[in-house]
């Protein structure tokens, strides 16, 4: 390969091109890069001249990439990742003096039950850093990582991008919470006959529990769907409602003094809470520090695991 070709390139232009490929919109690309829209438009004109191709064709409100643009990004993104890694090796991270902003994706249950202890530790160790928390779930975590809206996420996960990494933090045992205290464990018949609350960010009225019950030929009756866990103590107070929660969140709800928790009255599979990030962030000193704290305060402390 002719390295002299690199002298024609402007790394800032390449970053603009990658962002345009992600956003397909000049305005959104400008917002993401904290630049003015005219600056992005001028950069796009320079990119078109550099690559001798229109690169994007406007279709409605979106800019669809040309075949050449698709080919370019296929080679360019790994190169930009490699450059980011190389540059990260030149700096160190001092949490005590840092004023960095970290963008973290957390599922609602993790934010409610596991975030407080992490926040207290970070405020003590790194009082100048800023944490921006975005709610994530196993449906959107891949998209948010790829777009750069978060650099690391903690939630249940499914299929991830090829350049993503995943580390198991804890195995989750599903449980059930109630507002009325009982001296005897709940039976399966009682569980199925009582009304249920489902917590769903997409307004579903069913969850994993319905699949597990269906497998044993039983059903339950959901009467309420809410988008977040924090309202449960107030909503369930004085009612016979039940709600399925992960074990770590169940303990947090018990700690409010308003709800009681117990194991489900049937056998369920355990779920896996994982930390996910893109491989480009592997060696970044600040991100490594952040991941070590997420693992320390959100992982199962009985598990022995190397610090990232």
N, C-alpha and C positions, 0 to 999 in steps of 0.2 A: 504494500500500500504506500501511496505517496503522502508522507507526512506534511509536505508543503501545502497540501490542500487545506490543512487545518488553519493555516495563516489567514485564509479568507473568512474563517468562521468567527462569529461573535457569540460567546457563550450565553450572553443575555438574550440574544435572538433565539437560541435553541430552547431556552427556558420558556420564552413566550410561545414558541411553536408547540411545545409539549402541553402547555396550559390550554392553548386554543384547541388542541386535539381532545383534551379532557372536557372542556366546557362547551365547545361548539358555539360560542357566543362571545363577541368582542367585549361587551359590557361586563359580563361575569368574569372573563379573563382579567380585565382591568381591575375589578374589585379584588380578585384573589391575589393579584400581584401588587396591590396597593399602588397602581399607576393610573394615569388618566387614559380615557378612551382614545384620544388622538394619538397618544404614545403607542398604544397597542396597534392602532390602524397603520401608523407609520412603520412599525416593526413588521407587520404582515406584508406591507409592500416591499420591504427590503428582503424578506424571506422569499417572496415570489420571484424577485429578481435573482436571488442567490441560487434557487433551485430550478429556475426557468420553468415554473409550473404555477397554475392558479392556486393550488393547494387546497382551497375551500370553495365550494359552490353554494350560494345561498339558496336554501329551500325553506320557504316560510320564514319563521323566526330563528331557524337553525342554520349553521354553516356545516355542510356535509363535506368530509375530506375526499379528495381525489384519490385515485389508485396510487399515485406517486407519494402523496402524503402518508398513506397507510404504510407504504414500503419504507419511507424515511423513519417514521416513528418506531417501526419494528427494530431498526438498528440504533436509533438515537436514544431511546429510553434506557437500555442497559448501559450505554456509554455515560449518560448523565448520572445514573446510579453509581457507577464506578468512580466517577469524578467526585461525587458527594462523599463517598467512603474515603477516598484519598485525602480530601481536604479536611475531613473530620479528624484524621490522624494527627493534624498539625496543632490541635488545640486541646486543652484540658478543661475539665469542668469543676468549678468550686461552688458547691451548693450554698455555702454561707454568704458568698458575695454576688451570686448570680441574680439577675433580674429577668431571666428568660420567661417566655410564656409557653406552657405545655398544653397541648390540646389532646384530651383523653376521652375516649368513648367508654361509657359505662352503661350497663343495663340498669333499669330502674331499681331492681332488687339489690344490686351491688352498691349503687349510690346510697340507698337508704341504710343498709346494714353494715357495709364494710368500708365505706368512704370516710366516716367520721374519725376512726382511729388513724387512718392514713393521713388525713388532713392535719390532725394534731401533731403528728410526727414531722410532717413537712414544714409546718409553720415554725417548729423549733429548729429544724436543721437548715432550712432554706427560706428564711422569712421574706426574701425579696422576690421569689418566683411567683408567677401568676398561673393559676390552674383554670383552664376553660373546659368544662365538662359538657359533653354532648351525649344525649341518650342514644344508645345503639342496641341492636338485637341481632339475632342470627340471620335475619333477612337483609339488613343494610350494612353490616360491618364491613364487608368486602368493598362496597361502593365508597364508603366514607374513608377507608384506608387508601384506596386508589386515587381518590380526589384530593387527598391531603388534608381533609377537614379534621381528621384525627391522625395521630402518629402511632397510637397504641390503643387497643380496645380490650375490655374484660367483659365477657358475656358467654352465653352458649353459642357455639359456632357449628356451621355445616361446611359445605365446600368453600374453599378459599382460593384466591389467586395463586398462580404458580410461584410467584415471588414473595408469598407471605409465609410467615412462620407462626407456629402455634405451640404454646406450652400449657400443659394442664396445671391448674392451680389447686383445684379441689374437686372431689367427687361429691355431688349434691344428693342428699336423701330427701325426697318430697315428703311433706307433712301436711297436717290440716290444723287450722286455727278456728277457734270459736269464742264467743263472748260469754257463754254460760259455762261455768266450771262444773265438772263432773268427777265423782269419786271413782267411777268405773270407766274403762276404755270404751270408746265408741265401737259399735258393731257395724258390719257392712250394711245391714238392713237400715240402721239409723242413718248412716252416711248417705245412702241412696235416697232415703225418703225426705231428708231435710233440704231446704233451699240453699243454693250455692251462689257465691260471687265469683266471677271470672275477671282476672286482671289481664287486659289485652290492649296493647297500644294501637291495634287496628280494629278495635271494636268487635272482636270475635266473641261468640257466646259459648265457645267450646275451647278445650285445651288438651294437653297430653293426657290428662286424667280420663277424658272421655274415650280415648283410644284404649287405655289400659282397662277400663271397665268393660268396654265392648268385647275385649279379648276373653273375659270371663263371663260374658253373657249378662252383664248388668248395665244399668243406666243411672244417671243422676239428673237433677232438675236445676238448671241455672236460671236465676231470675234477675240477675244484675250483671252488667259488664262495665268496668271502670278502667280508665287508661293508666292509673298509677297506684302504687301500693300505699303511699303515705296517707290516703284518706280512709284506709280500712278501719283503724281503731274507732274513728267517729261514726262511720257508716254502720259498722256491725254492732255497736253498743246497744244493748237492750233488745237484740233480735236473736233468732235461732239460726241465722245465716252461718254457713261454713265457707272457708276459702282454702284452697291448696297453696302452699308456699314452700320454697326451698328451705332447708333446715337452718341456714345462717340467717335468713330473714325471719323465720319463725321465732328464733331466739330474740331478735331485735324487737319483734312485736310483743313478745312476752315481757320484755324489759319495760315496756310502756305501762305495764300494770293493768291494761284494759282488755287484753286478749290472752287466751290459753291455747297451748299447742300440744299436739300428740301425734304419734305415728299414724299413718293411714291404715285402715283396717283391711288392707289387702296388699299383696306383694307387688312392688313396682320396680322397674329398673332405675338405677342411679343415673343422674345426668352429670355432665362434665362442664365445669366452669373453667374457661381457658383464657389465657392472655394471647393476643394476636398482634403482630406488627409486620411491616414489610422488611425484607432482608436488607434493603438499602440502609436501614436504621441500625443494623447489627452492631456496628463499631462506633457509632456516635456516642461520645462520652456522656453527654447529658441524657440521652435516651437510655443508655445502659443504667445510669443512676436511677432514672425514673422506673424502669422495669424492675430493678432490684427492690425498690420500695413497694411497688405494686405486689410483687411476689411475697414480700415479707409480711405485709398487712392484709392481703386479700387471699393468700394461699392457706392451705391447711398446714398449720404449724407442726403437725406430727409427721408430715412428709419431709424427707431429707432431699434437698434439691440444690444444685449448684447455683450460685448467684450469677445472673446474666451479665 
